[in-house]
């Protein structure tokens, strides 16, 4: 019956976002806000009105616009880019307001004045990967606008986007001038690199898991070097099996260097080729081929990563890295089982989850001292609890804790074990211990976005949300395609910092929102003075959890400061949720 009440309509959605917004705000917060308001008044609003559009959502750095016609949406996007270019005039490159734009046509869900659904999300995903000053258009929108607008289109083929079930055809608008944007401080501070999925050259598609596992391990090992900024696997793997120019990949990920290569496994022999490419020029800075025994895999990985770091930064942090080096497994079959299990875990279905658990049990039986096998089993169990594949209970929790303690006892430098122990102590509200394990995890791998995001979460619970914002934004820079995975943590920090409308937008990006996310949205809307949306969001909370109590909800969270508990409780009460 609830499904029948959902109102739907066909709409063209334009998503636009300011490139380098954080950098601009850091350089001149007041000036940037003044300029953005002027651009909205003088450029955006008149063009939206001219093309009969409607702005239905805004944030500090972005806007979502609805049009009844795809032609109007794309023409507005073109005019908007040209208008922004003209408005920038002679402003220096580091002060220009530059947009990325994505346009999609599809079915949307209507809730009051707001719109939701995959069609909105696709427009946002297109905007996120568009070039500065550029426009990307989905295949559905392109079919309606081709030959009707005086611009050309470049067919980019199909692209897969996170949390979007089917690949999307993408076309780039030709006819708006490209814009060069000053690199963000995070990129300029130290050399940045992305490792693309190594090609499987073994002659069997079934060996793809092995090539992917090697890639993931190389990313992990590179991430240990503090002299580098390394993009997370989740983002760099978006380009798997896509014929995309490395310079474009580098622009989209915001990196200076790309690593690519191939893996061939035949019996007990292993051949790995790798090359390091300077993204701006496309020049190959270093290339090597390794032909070894399979048993030498871990020494080979060390040698490869050190060669890359030496080439990029000109120096190695040998002493530090040696001091935190993880223990390799004693049985390569156990390592193989873990790599297969990780593949199934990343797929995430109920069947894959069950298969991953079986493989990890086998890995532990083969090598009881392989710490990562214990940690990954706990991760897979956690996935099963979260998605309802396996019932959660006190007994299940005790099993998970016992597993992670066994893993940590086997290897105190296993990143996964340390990360999960931090989560355990955080849930117990033992903040000092949680902080200690997070700091250790950061020493082990300062480029892992999960560890960086975990630091943000701890700071937010400790009453330091503004510091938490810095860390969650850093995690998103390390994993730009995984931004939605951190949306709830971004929302917590923004709420704590009193930036309620931005918090509301962040929680809207949570892939599978639950009642607790809607509770924060309701509180955010209420504190922002948006009473009608606040009451609508409160109704969503009650629909998903009829027994909701604001008092119980707040007590179940991890805030250390009583003022933070009151802040949330007041927002829930203003939204009309039961105490």
C-alpha positions in Angstrom: 0.0 0.0 0.0 2.9 2.4 0.8 4.2 2.0 -2.7 0.9 3.2 -4.2 1.3 6.5 -2.4 4.6 7.3 -4.1 4.2 10.0 -6.8 6.3 9.7 -9.9 7.0 11.7 -13.0 9.4 11.9 -15.9 12.0 14.7 -15.6 15.3 15.9 -17.0 17.7 16.5 -14.1 20.6 18.9 -14.3 23.3 18.4 -11.5 26.0 21.1 -11.2 28.8 21.4 -8.7 31.7 23.8 -8.1 35.1 22.4 -8.8 37.6 22.8 -6.0 35.0 24.3 -3.6 36.9 23.3 -0.5 40.1 24.9 -1.8 38.2 28.1 -2.7 36.6 28.3 0.7 39.9 27.7 2.5 41.6 30.5 0.5 38.8 33.1 0.9 35.6 31.9 2.6 33.8 35.3 2.6 34.8 36.2 -0.9 33.8 32.8 -2.3 30.4 32.9 -0.7 29.8 36.4 -2.0 30.8 35.4 -5.5 28.6 32.2 -5.5 25.6 34.2 -4.4 26.2 36.7 -7.3 26.6 33.9 -9.8 23.3 32.3 -8.6 21.5 35.6 -9.0 23.1 36.9 -12.2 23.8 33.6 -14.1 22.1 30.5 -12.8 18.6 31.8 -11.9 18.0 33.7 -15.1 19.1 30.8 -17.3 17.0 28.3 -15.3 14.0 30.6 -15.7 14.7 31.1 -19.4 14.7 27.4 -20.0 11.6 26.7 -17.8 13.5 24.8 -15.1 13.0 24.6 -11.4 15.8 24.5 -8.8 14.7 21.8 -6.3 17.8 21.4 -4.2 20.8 23.6 -3.4 23.9 23.3 -1.2 26.9 25.5 -0.6 28.6 24.1 -3.7 26.0 22.5 -5.8 22.5 22.6 -7.3 19.9 20.2 -8.7 17.5 21.5 -11.3 14.4 19.9 -12.8 13.2 20.4 -16.4 10.2 19.0 -18.3 12.3 18.7 -21.4 15.8 17.1 -22.0 16.4 19.7 -24.7 15.8 22.5 -22.3 18.1 20.9 -19.7 21.0 20.4 -22.0 20.7 23.8 -23.6 20.6 25.4 -20.1 23.7 23.4 -19.2 25.5 24.7 -22.3 24.4 28.3 -21.6 25.4 28.0 -18.0 28.9 26.9 -18.8 29.3 29.7 -21.3 27.8 32.2 -18.8 30.2 31.1 -16.0 33.1 31.4 -18.4 32.2 34.9 -19.2 31.6 35.8 -15.6 35.0 34.6 -14.6 36.5 37.1 -17.0 40.0 38.0 -16.0 39.9 36.4 -12.6 43.1 34.4 -11.8 42.9 30.7 -12.4 43.0 30.0 -8.6 39.9 32.2 -8.0 37.6 31.2 -10.8 34.2 29.6 -10.2 34.1 26.5 -12.5 31.3 24.0 -12.8 31.0 20.4 -13.7 27.5 19.4 -15.0 25.6 16.1 -15.5 22.2 15.8 -17.2 19.9 12.7 -17.1 16.4 12.0 -18.2 14.3 9.5 -16.3 11.6 8.6 -13.8 11.8 10.5 -10.5 10.0 10.1 -7.2 8.3 13.2 -5.8 8.1 14.2 -2.1 6.8 17.7 -1.7 9.1 20.0 -3.6 11.9 17.5 -3.6 12.8 14.7 -6.1 14.6 11.4 -5.5 15.5 8.1 -7.1 18.2 6.7 -9.5 17.4 9.3 -12.1 18.6 12.1 -9.8 21.6 10.0 -8.6 22.7 9.3 -12.2 22.8 13.0 -13.0 24.9 13.5 -9.8 27.2 10.7 -10.8 27.7 12.1 -14.3 28.5 15.5 -12.8 31.1 14.0 -10.5 33.2 12.6 -13.4 32.7 15.5 -15.9 35.7 17.6 -16.8 36.0 21.1 -15.2 33.8 23.3 -17.4 32.3 20.2 -19.1 29.0 18.5 -19.5 28.2 14.8 -19.5 24.8 13.6 -20.7 23.2 10.2 -20.2 22.1 8.0 -23.1 18.4 8.6 -22.3 18.9 12.4 -22.4 21.1 12.2 -25.5 18.4 10.3 -27.5 16.1 13.2 -27.0 18.5 16.1 -27.7 20.7 14.8 -30.6 20.4 17.1 -33.7 18.3 19.5 -31.7 21.1 21.6 -30.0 24.0 23.3 -31.8 26.7 21.3 -30.1 28.5 18.1 -30.8 28.6 14.9 -28.7 31.5 12.5 -28.0 30.3 9.0 -27.3 32.2 7.7 -24.2 30.5 4.3 -24.2 29.0 2.8 -21.1 30.1 3.6 -17.6 29.3 1.7 -14.4 28.4 3.8 -11.3 28.4 2.9 -7.7 24.9 1.8 -6.4 23.4 2.1 -10.0 22.4 -1.4 -11.1 22.8 -1.0 -14.9 25.7 0.6 -16.8 24.9 4.0 -18.3 25.6 5.3 -21.8 27.5 8.5 -21.5 28.1 11.3 -24.0 30.3 14.4 -23.6 29.1 17.7 -24.9 31.5 19.2 -27.4 31.2 23.0 -27.7 31.9 24.3 -24.2 35.5 25.3 -23.7 37.6 23.2 -21.3 38.8 24.9 -18.2 42.1 24.4 -16.4 41.6 24.3 -12.6 44.4 24.8 -10.1 45.1 21.5 -8.3 43.7 21.2 -4.8 46.0 21.5 -1.8 45.7 17.8 -1.1 47.1 16.9 -4.5 49.8 19.5 -4.4 51.1 18.6 -0.9 52.6 15.3 -2.0 52.7 13.1 -5.1 49.4 11.3 -5.8 49.0 8.0 -7.6 46.2 5.6 -8.7 46.8 1.9 -9.4 44.5 0.6 -12.1 43.4 -3.1 -12.1 46.1 -5.3 -13.4 45.1 -7.2 -16.5 44.6 -10.9 -16.2 46.8 -12.6 -18.8 46.5 -16.1 -17.5 44.2 -17.2 -20.3 41.4 -18.1 -17.9 38.7 -15.6 -16.7 38.5 -17.6 -13.5 42.0 -16.2 -12.6 40.7 -12.6 -12.6 40.3 -12.7 -8.8 44.1 -13.3 -8.6 44.9 -10.3 -10.7 42.5 -8.2 -8.7 44.0 -9.4 -5.5 47.5 -8.5 -6.6 46.3 -5.0 -7.5 44.6 -4.6 -4.1 47.7 -5.7 -2.3 49.9 -3.3 -4.3 47.5 -0.4 -3.4 47.7 -1.5 0.2 51.5 -1.6 0.2 51.9 1.7 -1.6 49.5 3.3 0.9 51.9 2.6 3.7 54.3 5.3 2.4 53.5 8.7 3.9 55.3 10.5 1.0 52.5 9.5 -1.3 48.7 10.1 -1.6 47.2 6.9 -2.9 43.7 6.6 -4.4 41.6 3.8 -2.9 40.8 0.6 -4.7 37.1 1.4 -4.8 37.7 4.4 -7.0 40.5 3.2 -9.2 38.7 -0.1 -10.0 35.9 1.9 -11.6 38.0 1.9 -14.8 38.4 -1.9 -15.0 37.9 -3.2 -18.5 37.3 0.3 -19.9 39.4 1.7 -22.7 39.9 5.1 -21.1 42.9 7.4 -21.7 45.1 7.6 -18.6 45.2 11.4 -18.7 41.4 11.5 -18.4 41.5 9.0 -15.5 44.1 11.1 -13.8 41.9 14.2 -14.2 38.9 12.4 -12.8 40.8 11.0 -9.8 42.9 14.1 -9.3 46.3 12.3 -9.4 49.6 12.9 -11.0 50.7 9.3 -11.7 49.1 6.1 -12.9 50.3 2.5 -12.3 49.1 -0.2 -14.7 50.2 -3.7 -15.5 49.3 -7.3 -16.0 49.5 -10.7 -14.2 50.1 -14.1 -15.6 49.9 -17.1 -13.3 50.8 -20.5 -14.7 51.4 -23.4 -12.2 54.0 -22.3 -9.8 55.3 -19.5 -12.0 54.2 -15.9 -11.8 54.9 -13.1 -14.3 54.0 -9.5 -13.4 54.5 -6.5 -15.7 54.1 -3.0 -14.3 54.6 0.6 -15.5 54.4 4.0 -14.0 53.0 6.8 -16.2 53.2 10.5 -15.6 49.6 11.6 -16.3 50.1 15.1 -17.7 52.5 14.0 -20.4 51.6 10.4 -20.8 55.3 9.5 -20.5 56.4 6.1 -19.0 58.7 6.9 -16.1 59.4 3.3 -15.2 58.5 -0.2 -16.4 59.6 -3.6 -15.3 58.8 -7.3 -15.8 59.0 -9.8 -13.0 59.3 -13.5 -13.7 59.3 -15.4 -10.4 58.2 -18.4 -8.4 54.8 -18.0 -6.9 56.3 -18.5 -3.5 58.2 -15.2 -4.1 55.0 -13.2 -4.5 55.3 -11.1 -1.3 59.0 -10.2 -1.9 58.0 -9.3 -5.5 55.2 -6.9 -4.2 57.7 -5.2 -1.9 60.2 -4.8 -4.7 57.6 -3.4 -7.0 56.1 -0.9 -4.6 59.5 0.4 -3.5 60.5 0.9 -7.1 57.4 3.0 -7.7 57.9 5.1 -4.6 61.6 5.6 -5.4 60.7 6.8 -8.9 57.9 9.2 -7.8 59.3 10.7 -4.6 63.0 10.0 -5.0 63.2 8.6 -1.5 62.0 5.6 0.5 60.8 5.4 4.1 62.4 2.1 4.5 62.9 2.1 8.3 59.3 3.1 9.0 57.8 0.7 6.6 60.0 -2.2 7.7 58.9 -1.5 11.3 55.3 -2.0 10.5 55.5 -4.7 7.9 52.7 -7.2 8.0 53.4 -11.0 8.3 52.9 -12.8 5.0 50.9 -16.1 5.2 52.9 -19.3 5.5 50.5 -21.1 3.1 49.9 -19.6 -0.3 46.7 -21.6 -0.6 45.4 -19.7 2.4 46.3 -16.4 0.7 44.5 -17.6 -2.5 41.4 -18.4 -0.4 41.4 -14.9 1.1 41.7 -13.3 -2.3 38.8 -15.3 -3.6 36.8 -14.4 -0.4 37.5 -10.7 -0.9 36.1 -10.9 -4.4 32.9 -12.4 -3.1 32.7 -9.9 -0.3 33.0 -7.0 -2.7 30.1 -8.5 -4.8 28.0 -8.5 -1.7 25.1 -10.8 -2.5 23.8 -13.3 0.0 25.3 -16.2 -2.0 28.6 -14.4 -2.3 28.6 -13.7 1.4 28.1 -17.4 2.2 30.9 -18.4 -0.3 33.3 -15.9 1.3 32.7 -17.3 4.7 33.5 -20.8 3.5 36.7 -19.7 1.8 37.8 -17.8 4.9 37.1 -20.8 7.2 39.3 -22.8 4.8 42.1 -20.2 4.9 42.1 -20.3 8.7 42.3 -24.1 8.7 45.2 -24.0 6.2 47.1 -21.3 8.1 45.9 -20.5 11.7 48.5 -17.8 11.9 47.2 -15.7 8.9 45.7 -12.7 10.7 44.0 -11.2 7.6 41.8 -14.4 7.3 40.4 -13.8 10.8 39.8 -10.1 10.1 38.1 -10.6 6.7 35.9 -13.3 8.3 34.7 -10.7 10.8 34.1 -8.2 7.9 32.1 -10.7 6.0 30.0 -11.5 9.1 29.4 -7.8 9.6 28.2 -7.5 6.0 25.8 -10.4 6.7 24.5 -8.8 9.9 24.0 -5.4 8.2 22.2 -6.8 5.1 20.1 -9.4 7.0 21.8 -12.5 5.6 22.7 -13.7 9.1 20.9 -12.8 12.4 22.8 -10.7 14.8 23.0 -11.8 18.4 25.2 -11.5 21.5 26.6 -14.9 20.6 27.4 -13.8 17.1 29.1 -10.7 18.5 31.2 -12.8 20.9 32.3 -15.1 18.0 33.4 -12.0 16.0 35.3 -10.6 18.9 37.1 -13.9 19.5 38.1 -14.1 15.9 39.5 -10.6 15.8 41.5 -11.2 19.0 43.0 -14.3 17.5 43.9 -12.4 14.3 45.5 -9.6 16.3 47.4 -12.1 18.5 48.8 -13.6 15.3 49.9 -10.3 13.8 49.6 -7.0 15.7 50.4 -5.1 12.5 47.6 -6.5 10.4 45.6 -3.4 9.4 42.2 -5.1 9.2 42.6 -6.4 12.8 43.6 -3.1 14.1 40.8 -1.2 12.3 38.1 -3.6 13.6 39.4 -3.4 17.2 39.0 0.3 17.0 35.4 -0.2 16.0 34.9 -2.6 18.9 36.1 -0.1 21.5 34.2 2.7 19.9 30.9 0.7 20.3 31.9 0.1 23.9 32.4 3.9 24.3 36.0 3.3 25.4 37.2 6.3 23.5 40.8 6.2 24.6 41.3 2.7 23.4 39.4 3.4 20.2 41.6 6.4 19.6 44.7 4.4 20.3 43.9 1.7 17.7 42.9 4.3 15.1 46.2 6.0 15.5 48.0 2.7 15.1 45.9 1.9 12.0 46.8 5.3 10.6 50.5 4.6 11.2 50.1 1.3 9.4 48.3 2.9 6.4 47.8 6.6 6.2 46.2 6.4 2.8 43.4 4.0 3.6 40.1 6.0 3.4 38.4 3.7 5.9 41.0 4.6 8.5 40.8 8.3 7.6 37.0 8.2 7.8 37.2 6.3 11.1 39.3 9.2 12.5 36.5 11.6 11.4 33.9 9.5 13.2 35.9 9.4 16.4 36.4 13.1 16.4 32.7 13.8 15.8 31.7 11.5 18.7 34.3 13.3 20.9 32.7 16.6 20.3 35.1 17.9 17.6 32.9 17.8 14.4 34.8 20.6 12.6 38.1 18.6 12.9 36.0 15.5 11.9 35.0 17.4 8.7 38.6 17.8 7.6 39.2 14.1 8.0 36.1 12.9 6.2 36.8 15.3 3.3 40.2 13.8 3.1 38.7 10.3 3.0 36.5 11.4 0.1 39.5 12.8 -1.8 41.3 9.4 -1.4 38.1 7.6 -2.6 36.1 10.0 -4.8 33.9 7.2 -6.3 33.2 6.0 -2.8 31.9 9.3 -1.5 28.4 7.8 -0.8 29.9 5.2 1.5 31.0 8.0 3.8 27.9 10.1 3.4 26.5 9.3 6.8 29.8 10.2 8.5 29.9 13.4 6.6 26.3 14.0 7.8 27.2 13.4 11.4 30.1 15.9 11.3 28.0 18.5 9.4 25.2 18.2 11.9 27.5 18.6 14.8 29.0 21.7 13.2 25.6 23.2 12.8 25.6 23.1 9.0 22.2 21.6 8.8 21.2 21.9 5.2 24.5 20.5 4.1 24.0 17.6 6.6 20.6 17.0 5.1 22.1 16.7 1.7 24.8 14.4 2.9 22.3 12.0 4.5 20.3 12.0 1.2 23.3 10.4 -0.5 23.3 7.4 1.8 22.7 4.4 -0.6 20.3 2.5 1.6 19.0 4.9 4.3 17.7 3.4 7.5 15.5 4.9 10.2 18.6 6.3 12.0 19.6 8.3 8.9 16.1 9.6 8.6 16.2 10.6 12.3 19.3 12.8 11.7 17.7 14.2 8.5 14.6 15.1 10.5 16.7 16.8 13.2 18.8 18.6 10.6 15.7 20.0 8.9 14.1 21.0 12.2 17.2 22.9 13.3 17.4 24.6 9.9 13.8 25.8 10.3 12.4 23.5 7.6 9.4 22.4 9.5 7.4 20.7 6.7 10.3 18.6 5.5 11.2 17.8 9.1 7.8 16.4 9.8 7.8 14.4 6.5 11.2 12.9 7.5 9.9 12.2 11.0 7.1 10.2 9.4 9.7 8.2 7.5 11.4 7.4 10.8 8.1 6.1 12.3 7.3 4.1 9.2 10.6 2.2 9.5 10.6 2.0 13.3 7.2 2.3 14.9 8.8 2.0 18.4 11.2 4.9 17.9 12.1 6.8 21.0 14.3 9.9 20.8 15.7 9.2 24.3 16.6 5.6 23.4 18.0 6.6 20.0 20.3 9.3 21.5 21.5 6.9 24.3 22.4 4.3 21.7 24.8 6.7 20.0 28.4 7.4 21.0 28.6 11.1 21.9 30.9 11.7 24.8 29.6 15.3 25.5 26.2 15.7 27.0 25.8 19.0 25.0 25.9 16.9 21.8 23.3 14.5 23.1 21.0 17.5 23.9 21.7 19.1 20.5 20.4 16.0 18.7 17.5 15.4 21.1 16.3 18.9 20.6 16.3 18.5 16.9 14.4 15.2 17.1 11.8 16.9 19.4 11.4 19.9 17.0 10.8 17.5 14.2 7.9 16.0 16.1 9.4 12.6 17.0 8.3 11.0 20.2 10.6 11.5 23.2 
